[in-house]
Amino acid sequence: MILRNLSRRAVTSTKHWNQNGNVLGRSLSHWSQYEMGPPDPIVGLNEAYALDDSPMKINVGVGAYRGDNGLPSVLPCVREAEKLIMSDTGLNHEYLGIVGDTQFVNLALKFVYGDDSKVLAENRVAGVQTLSGTGGLRVFGELLSKKGGHTHIYVPDPTWGNHKAIFTNAGLEVRTYRYYDSENSALQFENTIKDIKEVPEGSCVLLHACAHNPTGMDPTPEQWAELSKAMKEKNLLPFFDCAYQGFASGNAPQDAFAIRMFVEDGHDLATVQSFSKNFGLYGQRTGALSIIGADELEAKKVLSQLKMTIRPMYSNPPKHGAQIVKTILSNERLTNDFIDQCKEMADRINSMRVALRSSLEEGQQDRSWDHITKQIGMFAYSGLTKEEVTALRDKHHIYCTLDGRISMAGVTTGNVTYMADAIKDVISP
């Protein structure tokens, strides 16, 4: 009788049964205890934008490159790489290994650490392909918490909105160090270095390699050197989030300056790379995670633990994006084309910074807008308040995140004046 009752409950969870097998009534669904979650800030913004029927609407909330026509853009070198891939009759759809496409991983590591990297030559780097930067962050977070004995991680304030959720879900307490002075739209380096010096010895500290998201404000080379020294003295573990290499300045080696300097200074650091922004492969989820060991054996041990972390998480990564990147980076001509085309994207972003600042400064506004051109990368941290951002959306149909972060990729020669006039309107007394 008990087995029969259990069997019936397995068939339908919406009914209660008595000992005689009669239906007593209906129960709540298995899912009734789930509450409606809040909308994602970016997804919700996109949904609101899609429902807006104004011909003047502008979306500057999404962190994805757009051409001056406001449309998504595919790099010509990516198109050519795809043609080469599709012409390969030996192409198949077999699983990749847990570490991913090893040729891609090796090329990705040279891309970030340099062709002449000593740690690569010494086989001291454990590297894996990841589900873009986000997946790499999660893998590293779990590696720290479950294998490395870490209980917390330090991130800059502010930082990318997803960092906290990723590391919290990986089992780490997320702590912050001061980074940006919103009131003065500037890096507050004195407080940054002070906080870093007070971080408990051996802790992991996340650093944005270039084009800090959301502020676009990076330390100077001298400030990076001071940070490296302070972290070395406290035996801190630097973890670089490198999402914009090549896209930030248009010069990939220059954008990797901080990482390479820290390596030269002797840090056994970790780096997560995303190929979404620089190669425009947003939907391919292509990334890499690498960790520098003290020697080759240590690197092999770390790699084994990375594989153990990845296997039950997503088993192995997808192929196509990695094939595109390795096709480009293994071909000298395509690599040179990529460098030129990546610089074109960076140059367009920078030209829009100049145009936006110029338009904002017309009319002698009380606010200073020089931070717009001091910042670098995809985003401009405008300094607009939540109330001003809301007014910008409701009154002028311009959509950006509530912290005032503007995706400069959404600014074009056709809308920059309208945007500047709208901003000046909402900040007027």
Beta strands, then each sheet from edge to edge (+ up, - down):
strand 1: 15-17
strand 2: 23-26
strand 3: 58-59
strand 4: 125-131
strand 5: 152-157
strand 6: 173-178
strand 7: 180-181
strand 8: 186-187
strand 9: 204-208
strand 10: 237-242
strand 11: 270-274
strand 12: 286-292
strand 13: 379-381
strand 14: 398-399
strand 15: 405-407
sheet 1: 1+ 2-
sheet 2: 3+ 14+
sheet 3: 4+ 12- 11+ 10+ 9+ 5+ 6+
sheet 4: 7+ 8-
sheet 5: 13+ 15-
end
